[in-house]
């Protein structure tokens, strides 16, 4: 065991004149704390050990082995290679909810084979098309991991010239295609006619034209500024209805999008902190050029750090324009690769099937005592990073983190279905479809949130540009593969006993898909199904989330003196990209916090090690701080950046590169530099 046990430290405390006591501080907002402070003020102040911030943590515990926990541990091994890392997870396997299963099936011809079912995330969408949003580069963390873990040959994507993976809305009793993001009336006149016809005939679009005209006349600048600066908050539904002048469009269209992202209620999801927060662009300054964009400084600096790695930048450039990325052998490929790398590191200890039961800050030793289910004796760590559900962390910490105790999450039932007959979803091809809140209970009795067309991603539809597309999955038999998502906020107020079991969930999912896609009832008899209940799997960022996290930042600082940090979906938006980014952010902070105090020899050693690994990191703005929640304690800083200096985004995304020192340059400068190197080598 790497971390020091309390027993040996008790002997140390005895030699200093007293035993070691693990004390639990009270949150500063509590009445008990104020009474305790009044009592202490009348006594002599006890001797306190001053925290030595120049000493990097030697022992780090990571709670949770999902994507965020694995990302944290993996980046710690690179940014702080001297640290000993222990990963705790309550489950008997790492990877969190992400799991890929091989299922034995029988094809339509009677032959046997296997298909792969994904029980959670199955793909990511690159962020190279910001649209009206503030540009982000969380996907660079994904590309960095894929590159460093040598997974490029497993990475699959939709090919150039191929039709994008589109989504549909089910309303009121059939699937409706959305208006394309790129409206090209002259290139596709027939498609344009279909769109115009749908606008005036489909009930889901009823009232959309007046709503869009209202949005064009409505000035949302002040509301956006108030939300971006966190002076106020409101639900996504309230914001959208104010902009569109209609609640109907929110319930019929935008609520379906929230169902697909968080499984939550659009009338409770925070606009300032939820999935649409990136659309709250800061106000442009009066002298800001039209060709410039507002960019979050922390995001831009992270991009410069990651994009200077040539392999990472080239991989991201190669997938510009892809609407989806996934792994041929399933999305478990990514967490499994991180686990394999961590297991090979002698300084990493993995404890699966061992949930942490309590955390306590040790005042005299400035460490955190971690108690787990398998060991009654607490173990001390210099730093603990919690990536588990915030409410579970609050329970471990006693009554010290009341703001995290208010956290909520939704439960999702995932049902995987495979029919032995291909293309049963014809003529609807693409990503899948979502169901809005506007549907009456009798129209959605199964509480379905959405359905994913997995087989369309792996067996693309032929197009003129690609008439004979190759299969992009590992299934031995082609069929129609779907994933049905049920529950979410519809089940939030239900007792656990009212949630359907696996057998009922399979039956309900088959019935829903049969009704939505007009399938023959007898197909249910030949379908292969698998159900997975994901309890509290998607934390919800409800109205006031940023304010609660700002309070939690203070509670963590007071109770754990900067020794406990948090990261993951309870704090930042759900999704693969944000989870990976959260892990990297906190790992980089832990290492970076101590670099200014290094000696010159240590600094040279660190730089040489990072260069050997192909990693260069500089000191810049830190969005997470010691607690992981510093971004909520202050308003993020934005800067004006010319579009010609924003790599991988906008119209110049293919014309820029980032040099080794982090400078953004035109791509022809890179080619000229390579030519000079070649000429120099030839001259020698």
C-alpha positions in Angstrom: 0.0 0.0 0.0 1.6 3.3 -1.1 -0.3 5.7 1.1 0.7 6.1 4.8 -1.6 4.4 7.3 -3.0 6.3 10.3 -1.5 3.7 12.7 2.1 4.8 12.0 1.1 8.4 12.1 -0.6 8.0 15.5 2.8 6.9 16.8 4.3 10.0 15.2 1.7 12.2 16.8 2.4 10.6 20.2 6.1 11.5 20.0 4.9 15.1 19.3 2.9 15.1 22.4 -0.6 14.1 21.3 -2.5 11.5 19.4 -3.7 11.9 15.8 -7.3 12.8 15.5 -9.2 12.9 12.2 -11.5 15.9 12.6 -14.5 16.8 10.5 -14.9 20.5 10.1 -18.3 22.1 9.9 -19.4 24.1 6.9 -19.1 27.8 7.4 -22.8 28.3 6.6 -24.0 26.1 9.5 -25.1 27.4 13.0 -22.9 24.8 14.6 -19.8 26.3 12.9 -20.7 29.8 14.1 -21.1 28.6 17.7 -17.8 26.7 17.5 -16.0 29.8 16.2 -17.3 31.9 19.1 -16.1 29.2 21.5 -12.7 29.0 19.9 -12.2 32.8 19.9 -12.2 32.7 23.7 -9.3 30.2 23.9 -5.7 30.2 22.9 -5.3 29.2 19.3 -3.9 25.7 19.0 -0.7 25.0 17.0 -1.5 24.5 13.4 0.6 22.9 10.7 1.0 25.4 7.8 0.4 23.7 4.4 3.5 23.5 2.3 2.3 24.2 -1.2 5.7 23.8 -2.7 5.6 20.0 -2.0 3.9 18.1 -4.8 1.5 15.4 -3.8 3.2 12.0 -3.4 0.0 10.0 -2.9 -3.2 10.8 -4.9 -6.5 8.9 -4.7 -9.0 9.0 -7.5 -12.6 8.0 -6.6 -14.4 6.5 -9.5 -13.1 4.6 -12.5 -15.4 6.0 -15.2 -14.2 8.1 -18.1 -13.4 11.1 -15.8 -11.6 9.0 -13.2 -9.5 7.2 -15.9 -8.7 10.5 -17.7 -7.6 12.0 -14.4 -5.3 9.1 -13.5 -3.9 8.8 -17.0 -3.0 12.5 -17.3 -1.6 12.5 -13.8 0.9 9.8 -14.8 2.1 12.1 -17.5 2.0 15.5 -15.8 3.1 14.3 -12.3 5.0 11.0 -13.0 6.5 10.9 -9.5 3.1 10.6 -7.8 1.6 7.3 -6.6 -2.0 7.0 -7.7 -4.8 4.8 -6.3 -8.1 4.4 -8.1 -11.1 3.3 -6.1 -14.3 2.0 -7.8 -17.3 0.3 -6.3 -17.9 -1.8 -9.3 -15.8 -4.9 -10.2 -14.7 -3.3 -13.5 -13.4 0.1 -14.6 -15.0 2.2 -17.4 -18.1 3.4 -15.6 -21.4 3.0 -17.5 -19.5 2.5 -20.8 -19.6 -1.2 -21.7 -19.6 -3.1 -24.9 -21.1 -6.6 -25.0 -20.7 -9.4 -27.6 -24.1 -11.0 -28.0 -24.7 -14.3 -29.8 -27.5 -14.0 -32.4 -29.1 -16.1 -35.2 -29.4 -14.5 -38.6 -32.3 -14.6 -41.0 -30.7 -17.6 -42.7 -30.3 -19.5 -39.5 -26.6 -19.0 -39.2 -25.1 -18.0 -35.9 -22.9 -15.0 -35.2 -22.2 -12.1 -32.8 -23.2 -8.5 -32.7 -22.0 -5.8 -30.3 -24.4 -3.9 -28.0 -23.3 -0.6 -26.4 -24.7 0.0 -23.0 -23.9 3.8 -22.8 -21.9 6.1 -25.0 -21.1 4.8 -28.5 -19.7 7.8 -30.3 -18.7 11.4 -30.1 -19.4 14.4 -32.2 -16.4 16.7 -33.0 -16.8 20.3 -32.1 -15.4 21.8 -35.4 -18.6 23.6 -36.3 -19.4 26.0 -33.4 -22.3 27.7 -35.3 -23.6 30.4 -32.9 -21.7 29.0 -30.0 -18.5 30.0 -28.3 -15.9 27.7 -29.9 -14.7 24.9 -27.7 -11.9 22.3 -28.1 -12.9 19.5 -25.7 -12.6 17.1 -28.6 -8.8 17.7 -28.7 -8.5 15.8 -25.4 -10.3 12.8 -27.1 -7.9 13.1 -30.1 -4.9 13.4 -27.7 -5.9 10.2 -26.0 -6.6 8.3 -29.2 -3.2 9.4 -30.5 -1.2 8.6 -27.4 -2.9 5.3 -26.8 -2.4 4.2 -30.4 -6.1 3.8 -31.3 -6.1 5.5 -34.7 -6.7 2.2 -36.5 -9.8 1.5 -34.4 -11.3 5.0 -35.0 -14.2 5.1 -37.4 -16.1 8.0 -38.9 -18.5 9.0 -41.6 -16.6 9.5 -44.8 -16.4 12.6 -46.9 -19.2 12.9 -49.4 -21.4 10.7 -47.2 -24.7 11.9 -45.9 -24.5 13.2 -42.4 -26.1 11.2 -39.6 -29.4 13.1 -39.2 -31.9 13.0 -36.4 -35.7 12.9 -36.4 -38.5 13.9 -34.1 -41.4 11.5 -33.3 -44.6 13.7 -33.3 -47.5 13.2 -33.0 -47.6 9.6 -34.3 -44.8 9.4 -36.9 -41.2 10.4 -37.5 -40.5 13.8 -39.0 -37.3 14.9 -40.5 -35.7 18.1 -39.2 -34.8 21.2 -41.3 -31.2 20.6 -42.4 -28.4 22.7 -40.8 -27.2 23.6 -44.3 -30.1 25.0 -46.4 -29.1 24.7 -50.1 -32.2 25.4 -52.3 -30.3 25.5 -55.6 -28.2 22.4 -55.1 -31.1 20.3 -53.8 -34.4 21.8 -55.2 -36.4 18.6 -54.6 -35.2 18.5 -50.9 -36.1 22.2 -50.6 -39.7 21.5 -51.8 -40.0 18.7 -49.2 -38.9 21.0 -46.5 -41.3 23.7 -47.5 -44.1 21.2 -47.7 -43.3 19.9 -44.2 -43.3 23.4 -42.7 -46.9 23.9 -43.7 -48.3 20.3 -43.2 -46.4 18.7 -40.3 -48.0 19.4 -36.8 -44.5 19.5 -35.2 -43.7 22.6 -37.3 -47.1 24.3 -36.7 -46.3 27.8 -35.5 -42.6 27.6 -36.3 -42.5 30.4 -38.9 -44.2 33.0 -36.6 -41.8 31.8 -33.8 -38.8 32.3 -36.0 -40.0 35.8 -37.0 -40.5 36.6 -33.3 -37.0 35.4 -32.6 -35.6 37.7 -35.3 -37.3 40.7 -33.7 -36.4 39.9 -30.1 -33.3 41.3 -28.6 -31.8 38.7 -26.3 -28.5 40.5 -25.7 -29.3 41.7 -22.1 -30.7 38.3 -21.0 -27.7 36.5 -22.5 -25.3 38.9 -20.7 -27.1 38.3 -17.4 -27.0 34.6 -17.8 -23.4 34.5 -19.0 -22.3 36.6 -16.1 -24.4 34.4 -13.7 -26.3 37.4 -12.4 -29.5 35.3 -13.0 -30.5 31.9 -14.2 -33.6 30.4 -15.8 -34.6 27.2 -17.4 -33.8 26.4 -21.0 -37.5 26.2 -21.6 -38.2 29.7 -20.3 -35.3 31.2 -22.3 -36.4 29.5 -25.5 -40.1 30.5 -25.0 -39.1 34.1 -24.4 -37.0 34.1 -27.6 -39.6 32.3 -29.8 -42.7 33.9 -28.1 -44.3 30.4 -27.8 -44.1 27.6 -25.4 -45.5 25.2 -28.0 -42.3 25.1 -30.1 -40.2 24.5 -27.0 -42.3 21.5 -26.0 -42.5 20.1 -29.5 -38.9 20.5 -30.6 -36.3 21.7 -28.1 -37.5 19.4 -25.3 -36.6 16.5 -27.5 -33.0 17.7 -27.8 -32.7 17.9 -24.0 -34.1 14.3 -23.8 -31.3 13.2 -26.1 -28.5 15.0 -24.2 -29.4 14.7 -20.5 -32.8 12.9 -20.3 -34.0 15.9 -18.3 -36.9 18.3 -18.2 -36.4 21.4 -20.3 -38.4 23.5 -17.9 -36.0 22.6 -15.0 -32.6 22.4 -16.8 -30.4 25.5 -16.3 -29.8 27.8 -19.2 -26.7 29.3 -17.6 -25.1 25.9 -16.8 -26.8 23.4 -19.0 -26.1 22.0 -22.5 -27.0 25.3 -24.2 -24.7 27.5 -22.0 -22.1 27.8 -24.8 -24.7 29.7 -26.8 -24.5 32.6 -24.3 -21.9 34.6 -26.1 -20.4 37.5 -24.2 -21.2 40.9 -25.5 -19.0 42.1 -28.3 -17.0 45.2 -27.5 -17.8 48.4 -29.5 -14.4 48.3 -31.3 -14.3 44.5 -31.8 -13.7 43.7 -35.5 -16.4 41.8 -37.3 -13.8 39.1 -38.2 -13.0 38.4 -34.6 -14.7 35.9 -32.2 -15.2 35.8 -28.5 -13.2 32.9 -27.0 -12.9 31.6 -23.5 -9.3 32.1 -22.5 -9.0 28.8 -20.6 -10.3 26.9 -23.6 -8.1 28.7 -26.1 -5.0 28.1 -24.0 -5.9 24.4 -23.6 -6.2 24.2 -27.4 -2.7 25.7 -27.8 -1.3 23.2 -25.3 -2.9 20.2 -27.1 -2.7 21.3 -30.7 1.0 21.9 -30.6 1.4 18.1 -30.5 1.6 17.3 -34.2 0.0 13.9 -34.0 -3.0 15.2 -32.0 -3.4 18.1 -34.4 -3.2 16.0 -37.5 -5.7 13.5 -36.2 -8.2 16.3 -35.4 -7.6 17.9 -38.8 -8.2 14.6 -40.5 -11.7 14.4 -39.0 -12.9 17.9 -39.7 -16.4 17.7 -41.0 -17.2 14.2 -39.6 -20.6 14.2 -37.9 -19.7 11.2 -35.6 -16.6 9.2 -34.5 -16.7 5.8 -32.9 -14.5 2.6 -32.4 -14.8 -0.4 -34.6 -14.7 -2.8 -31.6 -17.0 -0.7 -29.5 -16.6 2.4 -27.3 -15.1 0.3 -24.5 -12.0 0.4 -26.6 -11.1 3.8 -25.1 -11.5 3.1 -21.4 -10.0 -0.3 -21.8 -6.9 1.2 -23.4 -6.5 3.7 -20.5 -6.9 0.9 -18.0 -4.3 -1.2 -19.7 -1.9 1.7 -19.7 -2.5 2.4 -16.0 -2.1 -1.3 -15.1 1.4 -1.3 -16.7 2.4 1.7 -14.6 4.1 0.5 -11.3 3.0 3.6 -9.5 -0.7 3.0 -10.1 -2.9 0.8 -7.8 -6.4 -0.1 -8.9 -9.0 -1.2 -6.3 -12.2 -2.4 -7.9 -15.1 -3.6 -5.9 -14.0 -1.4 -3.1 -16.3 1.6 -2.6 -15.1 4.5 -0.4 -17.3 4.9 2.7 -15.9 8.1 4.3 -13.5 11.0 3.8 -12.1 13.2 6.6 -9.5 16.0 6.6 -6.6 15.5 9.0 -5.8 19.0 10.4 -2.3 18.3 11.8 -0.9 16.3 8.9 -2.7 18.2 6.1 -3.9 15.0 4.5 -7.2 13.3 3.7 -8.1 10.0 5.4 -9.9 7.6 3.1 -11.9 4.7 4.5 -13.1 2.0 2.2 -15.5 -0.9 2.5 -12.6 -3.5 2.6 -10.4 -1.7 5.1 -11.5 -0.3 8.4 -8.1 1.5 8.9 -8.1 4.8 7.0 -5.4 5.6 4.5 -3.9 9.1 4.1 -3.5 10.8 0.8 -2.0 14.2 -0.1 -4.7 14.8 -2.7 -8.1 13.2 -3.4 -10.0 13.7 -6.7 -13.6 12.6 -6.6 -15.3 11.8 -9.9 -18.3 10.0 -8.5 -21.9 11.4 -8.2 -21.9 14.5 -6.1 -24.6 13.4 -3.8 -22.7 10.2 -3.0 -19.6 12.3 -2.2 -21.6 14.5 0.1 -22.7 11.4 2.1 -19.1 10.3 2.4 -18.1 13.7 3.8 -20.8 13.7 6.5 -22.5 17.1 6.8 -19.6 19.1 5.3 -20.8 19.6 1.8 -24.5 20.6 2.0 -24.5 22.2 -1.5 -23.5 18.9 -3.1 -26.2 17.1 -1.1 -28.8 18.9 -3.2 -27.5 17.3 -6.5 -30.0 15.3 -8.6 -29.6 12.7 -11.3 -31.9 10.8 -13.6 -32.1 7.0 -14.1 -32.1 5.6 -17.7 -33.1 2.2 -18.9 -31.2 1.3 -22.1 -32.7 -1.5 -24.2 -30.6 -2.9 -27.1 -32.5 -4.5 -29.9 -31.2 -6.5 -32.9 -33.5 -7.7 -35.7 -32.1 -10.2 -38.2 -33.5 -8.2 -41.1 -31.6 -5.1 -42.3 -32.9 -1.6 -42.9 -36.2 -2.0 -41.0 -36.1 1.7 -40.2 -36.3 2.6 -44.0 -37.0 5.3 -45.1 -35.6 7.0 -42.0 -31.8 6.8 -42.0 -29.4 8.6 -39.7 -28.6 8.9 -36.0 -32.1 8.1 -34.8 -35.1 10.0 -33.4 -36.1 11.7 -30.2 -39.5 12.1 -28.5 -40.5 15.5 -27.1 -42.4 16.4 -23.9 -45.3 17.6 -26.0 -46.5 14.0 -26.5 -49.5 13.1 -24.3 -48.9 10.2 -21.8 -51.1 7.9 -23.9 -48.8 8.6 -27.0 -45.7 7.7 -25.0 -46.8 5.2 -22.3 -43.3 3.6 -22.2 -41.6 6.9 -21.3 -39.3 6.7 -24.3 -36.7 9.5 -24.6 -35.3 8.5 -27.9 -34.1 5.6 -30.2 -30.6 5.3 -31.8 -30.1 3.7 -35.2 -26.9 1.8 -34.4 -26.9 -0.2 -37.6 -27.0 2.9 -39.8 -23.8 4.1 -38.3 -22.0 0.8 -38.9 -23.7 -0.1 -42.3 -24.0 3.3 -44.1 -26.5 3.9 -46.8 -25.0 3.9 -50.4 -24.7 7.3 -52.0 -23.5 8.5 -55.4 -20.2 9.5 -53.9 -19.9 6.1 -52.2 -22.1 3.5 -53.9 -20.5 0.5 -52.1 -19.7 1.6 -48.6 -17.7 -0.8 -46.4 -19.0 -2.0 -43.1 -17.7 0.0 -40.1 -18.5 -2.3 -37.3 -17.5 -5.7 -35.9 -20.9 -7.4 -36.2 -20.7 -10.7 -38.1 -24.3 -10.4 -39.3 -26.0 -7.3 -40.8 -29.4 -6.5 -39.3 -31.3 -3.6 -37.8 -29.7 -2.6 -34.5 -31.4 -0.1 -32.3 -31.0 1.3 -28.8 -34.1 2.5 -26.9 -33.6 5.0 -24.1 -36.4 5.2 -21.5 -37.1 6.9 -18.2 -35.1 10.1 -17.4 -37.1 12.8 -15.8 -40.3 10.8 -16.4 -39.2 8.5 -13.6 -37.8 11.1 -11.2 -40.7 11.0 -8.8 -41.4 7.3 -9.0 -40.4 4.9 -6.2 -37.7 2.4 -7.3 -40.2 -0.4 -7.2 -42.3 1.3 -10.0 -39.4 1.2 -12.5 -39.8 -1.7 -14.9 -37.5 -4.7 -14.5 -35.4 -5.9 -17.4 -38.1 -8.2 -18.8 -40.8 -5.5 -18.7 -38.3 -3.0 -20.2 -37.6 -5.3 -23.2 -41.3 -5.8 -23.8 -42.0 -2.0 -23.5 -39.1 -1.1 -25.9 -40.2 -3.6 -28.5 -43.8 -2.4 -28.4 -42.6 1.3 -28.7 -40.3 0.6 -31.7 -43.0 -1.5 -33.4 -45.5 1.5 -33.1 -43.0 4.2 -34.1 -41.6 2.4 -37.2 -44.7 0.5 -38.1 -43.1 -2.9 -37.8 -44.9 -6.2 -38.0 -45.7 -7.7 -34.6 -44.1 -11.0 -35.4 -40.6 -9.4 -35.6 -40.6 -9.2 -31.8 -40.3 -13.0 -31.7 -37.0 -13.1 -33.6 -35.5 -10.0 -32.0 -32.5 -10.2 -29.7 -32.7 -7.8 -26.7 -30.7 -6.8 -23.7 -31.7 -4.3 -21.0 -29.4 -2.3 -18.7 -30.7 -0.1 -15.8 -28.4 2.9 -15.2 -29.3 4.3 -11.8 -28.5 8.0 -11.3 -26.3 7.9 -14.4 -26.9 11.4 -15.7 -26.6 14.3 -13.1 -28.9 17.2 -13.8 -27.9 20.8 -13.8 -31.0 22.5 -12.7 -31.8 26.2 -12.3 -29.2 27.7 -9.9 -26.6 25.1 -10.6 -23.7 27.6 -10.9 -24.7 29.3 -7.6 -24.8 25.9 -5.8 -21.4 25.0 -7.2 -19.9 28.3 -6.1 -21.1 27.5 -2.5 -19.7 24.0 -2.9 -16.3 25.5 -3.9 -16.3 27.4 -0.6 -17.4 24.3 1.4 -14.6 22.2 -0.1 -12.0 24.9 0.6 -13.1 25.2 4.2 -13.6 21.5 5.0 -10.8 20.0 3.1 -8.3 22.9 2.7 -7.7 22.3 -1.0 -6.9 18.6 -0.6 -10.1 17.4 -2.1 -11.0 18.2 -5.7 -14.1 17.2 -7.7 -14.6 16.6 -11.5 -17.1 14.9 -13.7 -20.7 15.1 -14.9 -22.1 16.3 -11.6 -20.3 19.6 -12.2 -19.8 20.1 -15.9 -22.1 19.1 -18.7 -22.6 15.3 -19.4 -21.0 13.6 -22.3 -17.8 11.9 -23.3 -15.9 15.0 -24.4 -16.7 17.0 -21.2 -15.9 14.0 -19.0 -12.4 13.5 -20.6 -11.7 17.3 -20.5 -12.7 17.4 -16.8 -10.2 14.7 -15.9 -7.4 16.4 -17.8 -8.1 19.8 -16.3 -7.9 18.6 -12.7 -4.8 16.5 -13.4 -3.0 19.4 -15.1 -3.9 21.7 -12.2 -2.5 19.3 -9.5 0.8 19.1 -11.4 0.9 22.8 -12.4 0.2 24.0 -8.9 3.6 23.1 -7.8 5.8 23.9 -10.8 6.6 27.5 -9.8 8.3 26.2 -6.6 10.5 23.7 -8.4 14.2 23.9 -8.3 16.0 24.4 -11.6 17.2 20.7 -11.7 13.7 19.5 -11.0 12.3 21.8 -13.7 14.8 20.6 -16.3 14.0 17.0 -15.4 10.2 17.6 -15.7 10.6 19.4 -19.1 12.8 16.6 -20.4 10.4 14.0 -19.4 7.4 15.8 -21.0 9.4 16.3 -24.2 10.3 12.7 -24.3 6.5 11.9 -24.0 5.8 14.5 -26.7 4.0 16.8 -24.2 4.7 20.5 -23.6 2.7 22.4 -21.0 3.0 26.0 -19.9 1.6 27.9 -17.0 -1.6 29.8 -18.0 -5.1 30.4 -16.7 -6.5 27.6 -14.6 -10.3 27.0 -14.7 -10.5 24.4 -11.9 -8.4 25.5 -9.0 -7.7 23.3 -5.9 -11.4 22.2 -5.6 -12.2 21.6 -9.2 -15.0 24.2 -9.0 -13.1 27.5 -9.3 -14.8 28.2 -12.6 -18.0 28.7 -10.6 -16.5 31.1 -8.1 -15.7 33.7 -10.8 -17.0 34.6 -14.2 -14.9 33.0 -17.0 -12.6 35.4 -18.8 -13.2 35.9 -22.5 -11.0 37.5 -25.1 -11.3 38.7 -28.7 -9.4 36.5 -31.1 -9.3 37.0 -34.9 -10.9 34.2 -36.8 -7.6 33.7 -38.7 -6.0 32.7 -35.4 -8.6 30.1 -34.4 -7.3 26.6 -35.6 -9.7 23.8 -36.4 -12.8 26.1 -36.3 -14.6 28.4 -38.7 -13.5 29.0 -42.3 -9.8 29.0 -41.6 -9.8 25.7 -39.8 -7.7 23.9 -42.5 -5.3 26.8 -43.0 -3.7 27.0 -39.6 -1.4 25.0 -37.3 0.1 25.4 -33.8 3.9 25.4 -33.5 5.8 23.7 -30.7 5.9 26.9 -28.7 2.1 27.4 -28.9 2.1 30.0 -31.6 -0.8 29.9 -34.1 0.6 30.2 -37.7 -0.6 29.8 -41.3 -0.1 26.3 -42.5 2.2 27.3 -45.4 4.7 28.4 -42.7 4.8 24.8 -41.5 5.4 23.5 -45.0 8.2 26.1 -45.5 9.8 25.1 -42.2 9.8 21.4 -43.2 11.4 22.3 -46.6 14.1 24.3 -44.8 14.8 21.3 -42.6 15.1 19.0 -45.6 17.4 21.4 -47.4 19.5 21.7 -44.2 19.8 17.9 -44.0 20.7 17.6 -47.6 23.4 20.3 -47.2 24.9 18.4 -44.4 
